[in-house]
Amino acid sequence: MTLDGPYLRGSMAAILSIVQHSSCPENIVFHFLASSHQSALSETVRATFPYLRFHIYDFDEGLVKQRISSSIRRALEQPLNYARIYIADVLPRCVNRIIYLDSDIVVVDDIVKLWGMQLNGHAIGAPEYCHANFTKYFTDTFWNDDQYSPVFRGRRPCYFNTGVMVMDLAKWRQNRYTENLENWMEVQKAKRIYELGSLPPFLLVFAGDVEAIEHRWNQHGLGGDNLEGRCRRLHEGPVSLLHWSGKGKPWDRLDARTPCPLDSLWAPYDLAVASSTWTALNMQG
């Protein structure tokens, strides 16, 4: 996961939900990427979860800053939103498999079940949504360019959300996927082939080459769309992970006293005191 001030409250809730529902929480190791205030963030995590096994790594925003193009929502332009591209490079090479999670999730099942998913030779595993209109994630410039649009030839691309991914880092490093993703970001800067943030490069590189995981592991979209953040309902089926992707975040809506009905499922994991502690530490620093 990533750690930063604006989303720390969400991260803390996510951590609590994972530990609370784990059959063996002592076996879980958290790897956090942060671009600033690592010391204060570390103190906050340790004070809140004294027995948590975790590491915090410095994410150099300079790796990606010049490659980021404007998006439909400013939050999607933040360098830390692209940190997932560099996980395999930042984490020690002895770490060969991880679960990447966004900060706006809560897990309501044992995370070991997700960890145990077989990737069957794929670099990543994630829930796929093949009914989604895949073409809308790219501009007409992309689809009308014979140099780029054939990238999906020979595979059946489906939309997947990058907020929950099981990742084989050894395979990632072997195939140099970081460089591949960076190349597409360079194309975006020159040609404007998509409107969203870090998702489209992942679709360009991996769509059609993802190990499909049960949808229960990413009930996403609970934050509404990227523009208005309207309330949404759960998708049909069982739920193991709730994901407030989209503009609306449950902690903001709860504070504003305008919560959506499903925000009540996030509230029991809210550790707002931890966020206050971090704010105080940040001010002291």
C-alpha positions as CSV (number, residue, x, y, z in Angstrom):
1,M,0.0,0.0,0.0
2,T,1.0,3.6,-0.2
3,L,0.9,6.0,2.8
4,D,0.3,9.7,2.7
5,G,-1.4,12.3,4.8
6,P,-4.7,12.8,2.8
7,Y,-5.4,9.1,2.6
8,L,-3.9,8.0,5.9
9,R,-7.3,7.6,7.5
10,G,-8.3,5.2,4.8
11,S,-5.0,3.3,5.0
12,M,-5.5,2.8,8.8
13,A,-9.0,1.5,8.3
14,A,-7.7,-0.9,5.6
15,I,-5.0,-2.2,7.9
16,L,-7.4,-2.7,10.8
17,S,-9.8,-4.6,8.6
18,I,-7.1,-6.9,7.2
19,V,-5.7,-7.7,10.6
20,Q,-9.1,-8.1,12.2
21,H,-10.3,-10.7,9.7
22,S,-7.1,-12.6,9.4
23,S,-6.8,-16.1,10.9
24,C,-3.0,-15.5,11.4
25,P,-2.3,-11.7,11.5
26,E,1.2,-12.4,12.8
27,N,2.0,-13.8,9.3
28,I,1.2,-10.6,7.5
29,V,3.9,-8.2,6.5
30,F,2.9,-4.8,5.2
31,H,5.1,-2.9,2.7
32,F,4.3,0.8,2.5
33,L,5.5,3.3,-0.1
34,A,5.7,6.9,1.0
35,S,7.1,9.9,-0.8
36,S,7.5,12.1,2.3
37,H,7.2,12.2,6.1
38,Q,8.3,8.6,6.4
39,S,9.4,9.0,10.0
40,A,6.1,10.6,11.2
41,L,4.1,8.0,9.3
42,S,6.1,5.2,10.8
43,E,5.5,6.5,14.3
44,T,1.8,6.7,13.6
45,V,1.5,3.2,12.3
46,R,3.6,1.8,15.1
47,A,1.7,3.7,17.8
48,T,-1.6,2.5,16.3
49,F,-0.6,-1.1,15.6
50,P,2.2,-1.9,18.0
51,Y,2.6,-5.5,16.9
52,L,2.3,-4.9,13.1
53,R,5.1,-6.2,11.0
54,F,5.8,-3.5,8.4
55,H,8.4,-1.7,6.3
56,I,8.2,1.8,4.8
57,Y,10.1,2.6,1.6
58,D,10.9,5.9,0.1
59,F,9.2,6.5,-3.2
60,D,11.1,9.0,-5.3
61,E,8.4,11.1,-7.0
62,G,11.0,12.2,-9.5
63,L,10.7,8.8,-11.2
64,V,7.3,9.6,-12.5
65,K,6.6,13.3,-12.1
66,Q,7.6,14.3,-15.6
67,R,5.7,11.4,-17.1
68,I,2.3,12.3,-15.6
69,S,-0.3,14.0,-17.8
70,S,-3.4,15.8,-16.7
71,S,-6.4,13.7,-15.8
72,I,-10.1,14.1,-15.3
73,R,-9.6,14.3,-11.5
74,R,-6.6,16.0,-9.8
75,A,-6.2,13.2,-7.2
76,L,-5.3,10.9,-10.1
77,E,-2.4,13.1,-11.1
78,Q,-0.6,12.7,-7.7
79,P,2.8,10.9,-8.2
80,L,2.0,8.4,-5.4
81,N,-0.9,7.2,-7.4
82,Y,1.7,5.8,-9.8
83,A,3.8,4.2,-7.2
84,R,2.3,0.8,-7.9
85,I,4.2,0.8,-11.2
86,Y,7.5,0.8,-9.3
87,I,6.8,-1.7,-6.5
88,A,9.0,-4.3,-8.1
89,D,11.9,-1.9,-8.2
90,V,11.4,-0.3,-4.8
91,L,10.9,-3.5,-2.7
92,P,13.9,-5.8,-2.0
93,R,14.4,-8.4,-4.7
94,C,13.8,-11.2,-2.2
95,V,10.1,-10.1,-2.1
96,N,8.7,-12.0,-5.1
97,R,4.9,-11.9,-4.4
98,I,2.7,-9.2,-2.9
99,I,-0.9,-8.1,-2.8
100,Y,-1.3,-4.5,-3.8
101,L,-4.2,-2.6,-2.2
102,D,-5.5,0.9,-2.5
103,S,-6.0,2.9,0.6
104,D,-9.8,3.3,0.2
105,I,-10.7,-0.4,0.9
106,V,-11.7,-2.6,3.7
107,V,-11.3,-6.3,3.8
108,V,-14.1,-8.4,5.3
109,D,-12.6,-11.8,4.7
110,D,-9.3,-13.6,5.5
111,I,-6.7,-12.1,3.2
112,V,-4.9,-15.4,3.1
113,K,-7.6,-16.6,0.7
114,L,-6.5,-13.9,-1.8
115,W,-2.8,-14.6,-1.2
116,G,-3.4,-18.2,-2.1
117,M,-4.8,-17.5,-5.6
118,Q,-2.7,-19.1,-8.3
119,L,-1.5,-16.8,-11.1
120,N,-0.8,-19.6,-13.6
121,G,2.1,-17.8,-15.3
122,H,0.6,-14.3,-15.3
123,A,2.4,-11.4,-13.6
124,I,-0.8,-10.1,-12.0
125,G,-4.2,-11.4,-10.9
126,A,-7.3,-9.2,-10.5
127,P,-11.0,-9.4,-10.9
128,E,-11.9,-8.8,-14.6
129,Y,-15.0,-7.1,-15.9
130,C,-15.4,-8.1,-19.5
131,H,-18.9,-6.6,-19.8
132,A,-17.5,-3.1,-19.4
133,N,-17.1,-0.9,-22.5
134,F,-13.4,-1.2,-22.9
135,T,-13.2,1.3,-25.7
136,K,-14.1,4.2,-23.5
137,Y,-10.8,4.0,-21.6
138,F,-9.0,5.4,-24.6
139,T,-9.4,8.4,-26.8
140,D,-10.3,8.4,-30.5
141,T,-6.7,9.4,-31.1
142,F,-5.7,6.0,-29.8
143,W,-8.2,3.9,-31.7
144,N,-7.7,5.8,-34.9
145,D,-3.9,5.4,-34.8
146,D,-2.7,2.3,-36.7
147,Q,0.5,2.4,-34.7
148,Y,-1.1,1.9,-31.3
149,S,-4.6,0.4,-31.6
150,P,-3.3,-3.1,-32.7
151,V,-1.6,-3.5,-29.3
152,F,-4.6,-5.6,-28.2
153,R,-4.5,-7.9,-31.3
154,G,-4.3,-11.5,-30.3
155,R,-5.7,-11.0,-26.8
156,R,-9.2,-10.6,-25.3
157,P,-8.8,-7.4,-23.3
158,C,-11.1,-6.8,-20.3
159,Y,-11.3,-3.9,-17.9
160,F,-9.8,-4.6,-14.4
161,N,-9.3,-2.3,-11.5
162,T,-5.7,-1.8,-10.3
163,G,-6.7,-1.1,-6.7
164,V,-6.5,-4.8,-5.9
165,M,-3.8,-6.9,-7.5
166,V,-1.9,-10.1,-6.7
167,M,1.5,-9.5,-8.2
168,D,4.3,-11.8,-9.2
169,L,7.2,-9.4,-8.8
170,A,9.8,-11.9,-10.1
171,K,7.9,-12.2,-13.4
172,W,7.4,-8.5,-13.4
173,R,11.1,-7.8,-13.1
174,Q,11.9,-10.5,-15.7
175,N,9.6,-9.0,-18.3
176,R,10.6,-5.4,-17.5
177,Y,7.0,-4.3,-17.1
178,T,8.0,-1.0,-15.4
179,E,9.7,0.2,-18.6
180,N,6.7,-0.9,-20.7
181,L,4.3,1.1,-18.6
182,E,6.7,4.1,-18.6
183,N,6.8,3.9,-22.5
184,W,3.0,4.2,-22.7
185,M,3.1,7.1,-20.3
186,E,5.5,8.8,-22.7
187,V,3.1,8.1,-25.6
188,Q,0.3,9.7,-23.6
189,K,2.3,12.9,-23.1
190,A,2.8,13.2,-26.8
191,K,-0.5,11.9,-28.2
192,R,-3.2,12.1,-25.4
193,I,-4.4,8.5,-25.9
194,Y,-6.4,8.4,-22.6
195,E,-8.1,10.6,-19.9
196,L,-7.6,8.7,-16.6
197,G,-4.6,8.4,-14.5
198,S,-2.5,5.3,-13.9
199,L,-5.1,2.8,-15.0
200,P,-4.9,3.0,-18.8
201,P,-1.1,2.1,-19.0
202,F,-2.0,-1.1,-17.0
203,L,-4.7,-1.9,-19.4
204,L,-2.4,-1.4,-22.4
205,V,0.2,-3.7,-20.9
206,F,-1.9,-6.3,-19.1
207,A,-5.5,-6.4,-20.4
208,G,-6.1,-9.9,-21.7
209,D,-3.1,-11.2,-19.8
210,V,-4.5,-11.1,-16.3
211,E,-5.3,-14.1,-14.1
212,A,-9.0,-13.6,-13.3
213,I,-9.9,-13.5,-9.6
214,E,-13.3,-13.7,-8.1
215,H,-15.3,-10.4,-8.2
216,R,-15.9,-10.7,-4.4
217,W,-12.3,-9.5,-4.0
218,N,-13.0,-6.0,-5.4
219,Q,-16.4,-4.6,-4.9
220,H,-15.2,-1.4,-6.5
221,G,-16.9,1.9,-7.5
222,L,-18.4,2.6,-4.1
223,G,-17.0,6.1,-4.2
224,G,-19.1,6.8,-7.3
225,D,-17.9,8.2,-10.6
226,N,-14.7,10.3,-11.0
227,L,-16.7,13.6,-11.4
228,E,-19.5,13.7,-8.9
229,G,-19.0,10.7,-6.6
230,R,-22.6,9.8,-6.3
231,C,-23.8,7.0,-4.1
232,R,-23.7,3.5,-5.5
233,R,-25.0,0.1,-4.5
234,L,-23.1,-3.2,-4.1
235,H,-22.7,-5.4,-7.1
236,E,-24.5,-8.7,-6.9
237,G,-22.8,-11.6,-5.3
238,P,-20.6,-12.3,-2.2
239,V,-18.3,-9.7,-0.8
240,S,-14.7,-10.1,0.6
241,L,-13.4,-6.6,-0.1
242,L,-15.1,-3.3,-0.4
243,H,-13.5,-0.6,-2.5
244,W,-14.5,3.1,-2.5
245,S,-12.8,3.9,-5.8
246,G,-14.1,7.0,-7.4
247,K,-14.4,10.6,-6.2
248,G,-16.3,10.1,-3.0
249,K,-14.4,8.8,0.0
250,P,-16.3,7.5,3.1
251,W,-14.3,9.5,5.6
252,D,-15.0,12.8,3.8
253,R,-18.7,12.0,3.4
254,L,-19.0,10.9,7.1
255,D,-17.3,14.1,8.3
256,A,-19.5,16.2,6.1
257,R,-22.6,14.3,7.5
258,T,-23.6,13.4,4.0
259,P,-22.8,9.7,4.0
260,C,-23.9,7.2,1.4
261,P,-25.6,4.1,2.8
262,L,-22.6,1.9,2.2
263,D,-20.3,4.2,4.1
264,S,-21.7,2.7,7.2
265,L,-19.7,-0.5,6.3
266,W,-16.5,1.5,6.4
267,A,-17.2,3.4,9.6
268,P,-16.5,0.5,12.1
269,Y,-12.9,0.5,10.9
270,D,-12.3,4.3,11.2
271,L,-9.4,5.2,13.4
272,A,-9.7,8.9,13.0
273,V,-7.5,9.4,16.1
274,A,-4.5,8.0,14.3
275,S,-5.0,10.6,11.5
276,S,-5.1,13.3,14.2
277,T,-1.8,12.0,15.7
278,W,-0.2,12.1,12.2
279,T,-1.3,15.6,11.7
280,A,0.3,16.7,15.0
281,L,3.5,14.9,14.1
282,N,3.5,16.5,10.7
283,M,3.1,19.9,12.2
284,Q,6.0,19.3,14.6
285,G,8.2,18.2,11.7
